[in-house]
Amino acid sequence: MFLLPILQKLYSIFPWISEKKRESMKRKMLFHEWTKGFRRLFRPPFVFLFGSPCHSNLGDQAQTECIVAWIRKYLPKYEIFIATYANTSPRLLRKIRRSIRKKDILLCHSGYHMTDLYDEQSHYLRVAQLFPDHPLTILPQTVNYQEESHAQTTAVILNSHPDCTLFCRDEYSYEKAKMLFNQCRLFLYPDIVTSLIGNVTLPEHSRKGVLFCMRNDKEAFYPPEAIERLRQELEENIPTEQTDTTIDTPAEEVISNRQQILYSTFEYFSQFQAVVTDRYHGAIFSLISNTPVIVLNSSDHKLSSGVKWFPESFSEYVYFAETLNEVPQYVQEIINQPPQHPLPAYFSTEYYDHLLEKLHLHNA
């Protein structure tokens, strides 16, 4: 690969070389620069993180932020190599396969990936097949398959890996995983973004109104018209605004400014008296900002199961509405008796301070 810089220099000198070949050389150089860290002869151990999001969903980006922060805190001697859904190519995996060392760690990003609703898990299955001799950890997942054939195909691959650990982020997923992935080490563990609850300091605001944080995709349970009618009903007595955790900002900008954008989002949530949401990370963002949240159903078990994580000490902050008709009553209850104390750092102290103990690592 030492020839690449020389060839690139020659390509820039000779004008008769086609634009297509110049672009090809440019891509090769970018790939060379991107991967040279873990290809060094003398290098520290690496954490390879697969499946990081390359879109503008702030819930997923918050998971990346928390995973990276956790690695830096608990594995400070490790460098981090992040691969997204888009750039986890066979070429990249072959390069890692040739360069991996015993102390390196393979992590798969948390989220809603163990499903056939989306295609992200295909990357995880390729990693599992390519690295049978290396421990593989899949961070907290929602497990939900529409087609049994897809579930069984996934099960065959993960069960064939001799050292695969799968964390499930709700009871339904955990029970499903016990049936499917019976050769994997399984743990019931909360979403990693909950580790921020009680650990983010925000400026004090005079709170006013209700924020609706609503999704607009195939996981939505209520139609937009029903949500709009509910907002109109509430606005007879209290102002409302609406947002989503998927934003219009280009993904590249979100990734480059992830910490700042997330902090600004938490601060925005902290300006309201209550939040109504059908987004799981909308609920978590509310609690990070110490804002009471009314959680609505989604089209699957993710929210109804997810709210079960919150302990009794969170009861003033978390309400689950079985129907939209219950929302006005809960809003009024929150306004009449707002919580008097900020939330504790329950999830970091009870779970993520102990995550390292549950990983199978080679002398990390």
N, C-alpha and C positions, 0 to 999 in steps of 0.2 A: 504493500500500500504506500510505501515511501515514494513510489513513482508517480502517484496521483498529482501532487503539487507541481512536479516537473511537467507532466503532460498538460495540466491546466495552463501553465505559463506558455507552453508552446502553442496551445490552442488560441491563446489571446494574441500571439504574435502573427500567426499565419492567417491572412484574411480569407483564403479559399476554403477553409474548413466550414462546413455547413452549420446553420443555426441549430439544426436538430442535434448534431454531435456536440455542439457547445452546451446545449441545455442538458444533454445526457451527462456530460462531464461535470456540470454544475451540481446536478442531483447526486452524483457519486461523491463529490467533495463534501457536500452537506451531510450525507450519510456517514462519511468517514469522520468528519468533525464530531457528529452527534454521538458516535459509538466509540470514539477513541479512548474515552475515560476508562471503560471496563476492559479494554483490550491491552492496556499497559501491562508490561511485564511485572513491574513493581507497583502495586496498587493496594489500597485498603480493601476490605470486603465491601460488597455492594448489596443493597436491597433493590431488587428488580420489581417495580410496581406495574402490573399490567391492568389495562381497562380503565385508566383515568379518562374522565369525560372530555370530549372536544366540542361541547355545545354550551349554551348559555343558561342551563338549568342550575340555579344557585344552590339547590339542595345537593346535587351531585358534586358541584364545585366545593361546597363546604365539607363534604366527605374527604375530598382530596386534601384540602387544607388541614383537616384534623389528622389524617393519616400521616402526612408529611411531618406535622408538628410532633406526633407521637413517636415517629422514627427518630427524629432529632433529639427528643428528650430521653428515650430509653435505649437507643442504639447509636450513641453519639460518635462512635468510631466508624460508622458505616457511611458510605456515599449512597446517593439515591439516583436511580435511573428510572424515569417515568415514561411509560409507553401508553398511548391513547388507543381507543378503538380503531382510529383511522390509520395509525402508523405501525400497528403490530402486524407486520408483514412476515411471510415465511422467511424472507431474507434476514430480517432482524432476528427472528427466533433461531435461525441457524447460526448467526454470529454470536448470540448469547450462549448457545449450546457449545460452541467451540471454546468460549472464553470463561465459562462458569467455573467457580472454585468451591471447595468444600464449605467454606464459611459464608458464602453468598446466600441470600434469602430470597425466595420467590413468594411474592404476595399478589393476590388478585383483589382488585378494588371492590369495595362494598357497594351494595345497591340492589336494584331489581333486575338481576342478571340471570338468575337461575329460573328461566322462564322461556316459553316459546312466543311470548308477545313481542319480544325484540330479539336481536341476533347477537348481542354482546357476549353471551356465554360461549360462542364458538371459539373465541380467542382463548378462554380458560381451558377448554377441552384440548386445544392444540398444545397448550403449555403442559397440561397433565400428560399427554401422550409423548411429548418430546423430552420430558425430564422425569422419567420413572425412578431415577436414582437420587432424586433430590427432594427434600420435604417441600410440600406445596400447601400454602395457607390461603383459603378464600375467606375474606373478611365479611362481616355480617350481611346476609342476603335475605331477600324475600324469595321464597320458593313457591312457584305457582305455574303449573303446566296445563294448557288446554287440551293437548293431545297426549294420550298415554304413551304412544310410540316415541315421542320426543323425550318424555321423562325417562323411559327405559334406555334409550340411546345414551343419554347423559349419565345414567346410573352405571351402565357397563363401563364407560370410560373412567369415571371417578373411582369406582370400586376396584378397578384394575390397578390403580396407582397404590403402591405399597405404603405411602405415608402422606395421605391427604387429610387436611383438617378443614372442616367447613363450619363457619359460624352462622347461625340463623337468627334473624332479628325479630322474630315473633313466634308465638307458640304454635300456630298453624304450620308455619314453615318448618319448625323443628320436628313436629310430628310427621309431616310429609317426608322430611329428610331421613328420619329414622326408618321409614318404610323403603325408601329408594336407595339411600347411600349407606347401607349397613356395614360396609367395610371401611368407612371413613370415620375419623374422630369428629364427633359432633358436639357443639356447644350452643346453648341458647344465650344470646348476647345482644344488648341494645345497639341501635344505630350509633355509630361513632360520633355523630354530630351532637348527641346528647352530652358528650363530655365537655361541651362548652357551657352548659347550663351551670350557673353559679360561678363562672370563671371569666366572664366578660364584663368589664366596667364601662358603663355608658353614662353620658351626661344626664342630669335630671331634667325632666320635661314636665310642663303642665299638660296632662293627658286630656284628650278630647276626641270623642267619637268612636266609631267601630270600623275596623279595617277588615274587608273581605279579601282573603287570599285564595283565589279559586283557579283550578286547573281548567284547561280547555283542550282535552285530548280523550283518547279511548278509555282512560281510567275514570273519567268523570261519571258520577252517579246521577246528579241533578242537572237538568237542562238549564242553559243560561237564562231563559225566560223566568224560570222559577226563582232563581237567585235574584234577578232584577226585581221581581214582585216583593220578595222578602226585604230587599234594601229599601224599596219605596215605603213599605210598612214601618220599618224602623225609623226612616227619615222624618216621620211625623213628629218624632220626639228627640232624635239624636242624629248628627251628621254621620255619613258613611263615605268611605272611599274603597276602591277596589284595586287589587294588584295581583301579581302571580310571582312564583319563585323562578319561572322561566321568563327572562327579560329580553328586550330587543337588542341589547348591546352585542356586537360581534363577539364570537367565542374567543378569538385571539386576544381581544381587549380584556375580556373577563379573566382569562387565564393570566395575563400579564399583570393585572391589577386586582387579583382575586381577594387578597386580604382586605384591601381598602373598600372594595365593593361590598363584601360581606359585612364589614363593620358598619358601613353606611346603611345597609339594609336592616341590620339589627337596631340601629338608632331610629330608623323610620318606624319600625314596629313598636318601639318604646314610646311613641308619641300618642298612642291610642289607649282608650280605656279597656278595650276588648278586641279580640281578633276572632273572626269566623273563617274556618278553612276546611277544605277537603284535600289539602296537601299535608302529608306526614311531616315534611320538613317545614311547612308553614306553621304547624303546631310547635315544632322544636324551636324555630326562630322566635316564636312568641315567648316561649319560656326562657330562652336566652336573654330576651329583653325584659323579663319579669312582667309580661303582659298576659292576663288571663285569656284563655283560648277556648272557644267552642268548636269542637271537632265534629265534622259531618262525615257521613259514610262516603266511601268510594265504591267503584264497581267490583272490588275484590275485598279480601280480608285485611289488607295492609293497615288501614286506619283503625278498624274495630279491634284488631289484635294489638296494634302498636300502642294504643292508649293504655293497655293493661300494664305497660312498663312503669307508669308513673305511680309512685308510692303514696301512702296516705298523706304525707307531708306536702304533697302537691295538690291536694283536693280543692283548695281555694282557687287554684289556677287552671284546672283542667275539667271541662264539661264535655260529655259525649251526647250529641243530639241524635236520637234515633230517627226523628223526622224534622223537617224545617219548621213545623209548627211549634217545636219546643224552643227554638232559638230566641224569640223575643223575651220569653220568661227568663231564660238564662242571662241575657243581656241586662235585663232589669235587676236581677239578683246581683250581678257583678257591679253594676253602677251604685246600687244601694249599699253594698258591703264590699268595697275593694279590698284586696289582700293588704295586710299591714306589714308583712315581712318579705324580703327578697328570698328567692329560692336557694337552697343549699347546693353545693357541688356534689350531689349524690352520685351521679353516674361516673364521674371521674374517680371518686374515692372508692366506690363499691365495685367498679368494673375495669375501667381503662388503666388504673394504676396497677392492675394485676394481670393485664393481658399477656405480658411477656412470659409469665409463668405457664401459660397454656399452649405456647407455641413449641413445636418440635424443631429445635435449631441445633446446628453443629457448632457448639461452643461459642455462641454469640457473646 
